[in-house]
């Protein structure tokens, strides 16, 4: 009986260590992609001294912070960056061109675009998925194992608006960078399966 108890105790400890090791490796897997935005690296542990304003309304197990226009979601226990969100108000056509240019310079050509208003960059643990590879996978009915996603949304058609000569034209846009791999456990914690 005593040896059975020790066996269960050992298996429990082994399970805890395995779960913790796998979540640490997930952070490392995401961090190795080198996906950064405004000096924040996705998957990176944020230093305690970082000048961040706490926000309310975070998912269980996470914390949200603001730094300027940027909103960061971090793992409550480890302080690793799970996602970030930046909103741009009142953009002029040249601002949209510049912003899209900066994103393409940082992340490469988008994996795909949608509705002429959204650009997506999909990343596996091996790096960005090219538009050609993504199209091929979709034609084969396969889904890539996406580790991270960068998304740019504009309330105007991106190319059309960016080429506009109307000096009074304004657009609203946002950019998100997140890891479905890292946030999955927090989302599942919120779902009631009963």
ABEGO torsion letter per residue (X at the ends): XAAAAAAAAAAAAAAAAAAAAAAAAAAAAAAAAGBBBGGBBBGBBBBAABBBBBBBGBBBGBBBBBBEABBBBBBAAAGBBABBBBBBBGBBAAAAAAAAAAAAAAAEBBABBBGGABBBBBBBAAEBBBAAAAAAAAAAGBBBBBABBBBBBBABBAAAAAABABAABBBBBBBBBBBAAAAAAAAAAABBAX
